[in-house]
Amino acid sequence: IETVKAELLDRGWSYATIASSPFFHGNYFGLDMVTFVIKDYRKRPIGFSSRNTINVRSHENPGGVAKYINTPNTKIYNKSEALLGIDIALHDAKRNGLWIVEGNGDVAAAQKSGLLNIVATCGTALTYAHLTNLMALGIKQITLSFDIDKAGVAATSRVLESDFPQG
């Protein structure tokens, strides 16, 4: 991180701009973190989503650290519009439809197995903006595959009960 800060200063960035960047306000990197770069459909980095691999906060471990750390909403990243993996999925998704899952690991495992037309919402919130953007990109078919746990089932119910656009 310090190397990145030094490089930015060398390139003329101010201390104030660097200090206000969300990049430097999250612990996205470390030996106990798996970090994914979230890119837009044009393959431009717009945010990060990191998964802590140890000491995760849960009902058994309420004092643990957060399980996920995501970039906060900024001018270029809005969680309700961004989909992890759209940069890789877009080409195949136009022909074969798009799988939408919850998690970063789901996308990574699917891509490793050769399934490229898959994206993650980085949580359980599939929004009208997500679907509108996918339609604008020419994706005509989606398959929702959230986890079969309490949060995933509730999210799937919300989607099915919502008045999303038909296309």
C-alpha positions in Angstrom: 0.0 0.0 0.0 2.8 2.4 0.9 4.4 1.7 -2.5 1.1 2.7 -4.3 0.8 5.9 -2.2 4.4 6.8 -3.1 3.8 6.2 -6.8 0.6 8.3 -6.7 2.5 11.2 -5.0 5.2 10.9 -7.6 2.6 11.3 -10.3 1.2 14.5 -8.8 -1.7 13.3 -6.6 -2.2 15.3 -3.4 -2.1 13.8 0.1 -5.8 14.9 0.5 -6.9 13.0 -2.6 -5.0 9.9 -1.6 -6.3 10.0 2.0 -9.9 10.4 0.8 -9.7 7.4 -1.6 -11.8 4.4 -0.5 -8.9 2.2 -1.7 -6.9 3.2 1.4 -9.9 2.9 3.9 -10.5 -0.8 3.7 -8.2 -3.7 4.5 -8.6 -5.3 1.1 -5.2 -7.0 1.0 -3.3 -9.3 3.3 -2.3 -12.8 3.9 -5.8 -13.5 5.4 -7.7 -11.9 2.5 -8.8 -13.1 -0.9 -9.4 -10.0 -3.0 -11.3 -9.7 -6.2 -11.2 -6.7 -8.5 -14.6 -5.7 -9.7 -14.6 -4.4 -13.3 -17.2 -2.9 -15.5 -18.2 -4.5 -18.8 -15.5 -2.5 -20.5 -12.9 -4.3 -18.3 -12.1 -1.1 -16.3 -11.5 -1.7 -12.5 -14.1 0.0 -10.4 -13.9 -1.5 -7.0 -12.8 -4.4 -4.7 -14.5 -7.1 -2.8 -12.4 -9.0 -0.3 -13.2 -12.1 1.7 -11.5 -12.7 5.1 -10.4 -16.3 5.4 -9.9 -16.4 9.2 -11.7 -15.2 12.3 -14.9 -14.5 10.5 -17.7 -12.7 12.3 -20.7 -15.0 12.8 -23.2 -15.9 15.5 -20.6 -18.2 16.9 -17.9 -15.5 16.8 -19.5 -12.1 17.2 -16.2 -10.5 18.0 -14.5 -11.6 14.8 -13.6 -9.4 11.9 -16.0 -8.8 9.0 -16.4 -11.7 6.5 -16.4 -9.3 3.5 -15.0 -5.9 2.8 -16.4 -4.1 -0.2 -15.6 -0.8 -1.8 -18.1 1.8 -0.6 -20.2 3.5 -3.2 -18.3 6.1 -5.2 -18.7 8.0 -8.4 -17.4 5.0 -10.4 -18.6 2.1 -8.2 -22.2 1.6 -7.1 -22.9 -1.9 -5.6 -26.5 -1.8 -6.8 -25.3 -1.5 -10.4 -22.0 -3.5 -10.4 -21.6 -7.2 -11.0 -18.4 -9.1 -10.3 -17.3 -10.9 -13.5 -19.4 -9.0 -16.1 -16.1 -8.2 -17.9 -15.5 -11.9 -18.5 -19.2 -13.0 -18.8 -20.5 -10.5 -21.3 -19.5 -12.2 -24.6 -20.8 -15.6 -23.7 -23.9 -14.2 -21.8 -25.2 -12.5 -25.0 -25.3 -15.9 -26.7 -26.0 -18.3 -23.9 -27.6 -16.3 -21.1 -26.2 -15.3 -17.8 -26.0 -17.0 -14.4 -26.3 -14.7 -11.4 -24.9 -15.9 -8.1 -24.2 -14.3 -4.7 -20.5 -14.7 -4.1 -17.1 -14.0 -5.4 -16.0 -17.6 -4.8 -19.0 -18.9 -6.8 -17.8 -16.9 -9.8 -14.2 -18.0 -9.4 -15.1 -21.7 -9.1 -17.4 -21.5 -12.1 -14.8 -19.7 -14.3 -12.1 -22.3 -13.3 -14.5 -25.0 -14.5 -15.0 -23.2 -17.8 -18.4 -21.6 -17.1 -17.7 -18.0 -18.1 -21.2 -16.5 -18.4 -21.5 -16.0 -14.7 -21.5 -12.9 -12.4 -22.0 -12.2 -8.7 -24.0 -9.5 -7.0 -21.5 -9.6 -4.1 -24.4 -10.3 -1.7 -28.0 -11.0 -2.1 -29.2 -7.7 -3.6 -30.2 -8.1 -7.3 -31.6 -4.7 -8.3 -33.7 -3.1 -11.0 -30.5 -1.3 -12.1 -28.6 -4.6 -12.5 -31.3 -6.0 -14.7 -31.8 -2.8 -16.7 -28.0 -2.6 -17.3 -27.9 -6.3 -18.4 -30.8 -5.7 -20.9 -29.0 -2.6 -22.3 -25.9 -4.9 -22.8 -28.0 -7.3 -24.9 -28.4 -10.1 -22.3 -31.8 -11.6 -22.9 -31.8 -14.5 -20.5 -30.7 -14.8 -16.9 -30.7 -17.7 -14.4 -30.6 -16.7 -10.7 -28.7 -19.1 -8.5 -28.4 -17.7 -5.0 -27.4 -19.8 -2.1 -29.9 -22.2 -0.5 -29.6 -20.5 2.9 -32.0 -18.1 4.7 -30.5 -15.0 3.0 -30.4 -16.6 -0.4 -34.0 -17.9 -0.3 -35.3 -14.5 1.0 -33.4 -12.7 -1.8 -34.7 -15.1 -4.5 -38.3 -14.5 -3.1 -37.7 -10.7 -3.3 -36.7 -11.0 -6.9 -39.6 -13.2 -7.9 -42.1 -10.9 -6.1 -40.6 -7.7 -7.6 -41.9 -5.9 -10.7 -38.7 -6.2 -12.7 -38.7 -5.4 -16.4 -39.5 -8.2 -18.8 -37.5 -8.3 -21.9 
